[in-house]
Amino acid sequence: MKWTNLIALLLTSMMVAPVQADPEADRLALRDFYQQKFPDIDLAEFQNGVYAIDAKMREQWVEMEDFPPYEIAIDEGEALYNTPFANGKSYADCFGDDPGVKHNYPLFDQARGGVVTLEVAINNCRKENGEEALPWLVGELAEISSYMAYQSRGKSIDIKIESPEAVAAYAEGQQFYYTRRGQLNFDCSGCHQQQVGQNLRAERTSPTLGHATHWPVYRGRWQFVGNIQKRFQECNIQVRAVPFKAQSETYRNLEYFLTYMSNGMELNGPGSRR
Amino acid sequence: MKNLWILGLVLFSVLACDSQQKNTAEANAEKSAVAEVAPVVAEVSKAPDFVSLMQQAEDLYVQTETAKHAWLINLDRLKDARLAAKEGDMDKAVANAEEAIKLSELALKQAESEKSLWQARVPQ
């Protein structure tokens, strides 16, 4: 092959670059989608999930909030957060004086080369201070993140996607969200966008917009507080797909995408759901 | 003395007879055990086919996992196939392995088609 042909081939291959994801355009398009679907509902209301679109369920939820079932988790989480590690340091040495930092998570950590969720950050803090990592989905970790979520209430989600690697992680999460999987051949958007607000057996499907505002959640069917990745696993099982490991790269990227979709919305977690 | 010899002979023949009866009973029991095992042994002759079938089913399942499209039902079928083979029910084992293969093929088709189809669901 001549040099000129080789150079031409290289230039052509460089021009055929993969389509770049545009997170902000995606987020605005998603907001438009729900605005058109529910023109009478203020966009800020979507922070309340399904209770934004179902008046009767909202009534029950508001009553439940009088004695919120996640309250104990907040108290336990506060005690754990303020208990010093064996080396004398504490979570405050990792997160600063204000534990209300949930609005910044998940973040893309360039040094680690991946998405760091709040739960990963908590366990990283523990490991860096000589403590053992806590189990991902429920228990003490969910309690600590419940306390941190409570301290973050009222802050607006502020997820940043600033590097090509971060965009790639976002794009993988987005692809996962819209990809049908499992024996029932469902993708996340099938329930939460195309069929949003419809009845799925005794439940009403919640909108994607606002999905990330209220975690961790006390779910009636769980009878405990769990984090969003527990729900991811549950959703995958419901469509008869083999779920992924908690805090796997797949789920961290999914959480990154999903949280970015709610960027700018106020946090109101921890929450309670049926 | 002569009476003692006669008594000894009688005792020996009684014991010998008892021992023979025991041996016969054991032999019969063994025979019935073999009779029970025989179909299993016959079925195990199909084992080489099953082994390769099971290997194919497991390899395909790993491919679905790699593609992030593994289905829960496939785990059940693979487990049922292994269990049936262990219990000697090779027809059931083969049927489950074959079903696992078909399910994996469907999951892989899903993975392939979704590589492009997902984009149509993103709001524009």
Interface residues (C-beta under 8 A of the other chain):
Chain A: D26 A29 L30 D32 F33 Q174 Q175 F176 Y178 T179 R180 R181 G182 Q183 N185 D187 S189 G190 Q193 Q194 I237 R240 A241 V242 F244 T250
Chain B: E65 K68 H69 A70 W71 L72 I73 N74 L75 L103 Q110 E114 L117 W118 Q119 R121 V122 P123 Q124
